Amino acid sequence: MAKSINKDEQVFYINYGLEDFLSRLTRGMTLTGRVVEVLGNNRYILRIWGYNLLTESTKKFKRSDEVQFDVRQLKPRLVLEFPSAQYLRVEL
């Protein structure tokens, strides 16, 4: 079941685990996602394969930006790497 984070915005989180999402990832694979919300303080909600992920990045994005990155690390936290060697930390 999806629930709204903020009733004034159209951003949702998914009320179940991300095991299926994580099981599809392999180190080094390239992913493409879209920024669905800019939260401030370098935090974003990024949608990949229908999953909304709370992310943090030193790189600045705008809502609706499409971003591409490689899977750098799966455990203990998912880390995605940009070509410019800046990192996107994903909180799962």
N, C-alpha and C positions, 0 to 999 in steps of 0.2 A: 504494500500500500504506500502511495506517495503522499507526503504531507508538505504543506507550504512552510517555508522558513519564515516568511513575513507575509501577512495577509494582503499587504499593499503591493507586493511584487510577485511576478510569475516565476519564482525559483522554488524548486522542490527538492526534497531529499527522499531517498528510497529507504523504506523501513525494513530492509532485510540485508543480509550479509553480501559482501563483495567477493565471495569465494569463487564464483563462476567467472567473474571479470579477471581476477588475479590468476586463475588457472589457465587462462588463455594467453597470458603474457610469457615471453621468454626474453632473457637478457639480450640486448642488442637489436631487438625488433623496433621498427619505426612505427609510431602512432601519430594520428592526426586528431586534434580535438578542437572544440570551439568554446570560447569564453562566453558563458551565459550570464555572468554577473560579476561586477567589480565590487568587492567588499571594502576596499581601503586597506591601508597598512600592508601593502604588497600581497594581499590575499584575494583569491579569485575562486569562482566556481567554474570548473571546466567540465564539459561534457565529452566523454569518450564512449563510443559504442552504446549510447543510451544511458550511461551511468554519470551522475553528477558527482564530481570529486572536489572537495575543499582543498585548494592548493595555495602554495606560497612561492613567490618568485621575486628575484631582484629586478627582473625585466618587467617593464611596464606594458600593460595591455589595455585595450578598450573592449567594451562589450561587443560581441559578434566577431572578434578577431579569430581567425583560424590559425592554429599553431601546430607545428610539427616538431617531434622530438623522438629520441631513442630511449629505450628502457635501459638504464644504467645499473639499477639494483632493484631486487624484488624483496629482500628481507634484510633487516627487520622492518624497514620502511621502503615503500616504493619511491624510487628516485628516477626522474626523467631528465635527460640531458638535451640541451639545445645545441645546435651547431656552434654557437659562439662560446660554448663551455660554461654557460650560466646554467644553474640547476633549478628545477622545479620540485619542491617538496610536496608530496601528497600525503594528507592525513587520512588514514583509513581506520 
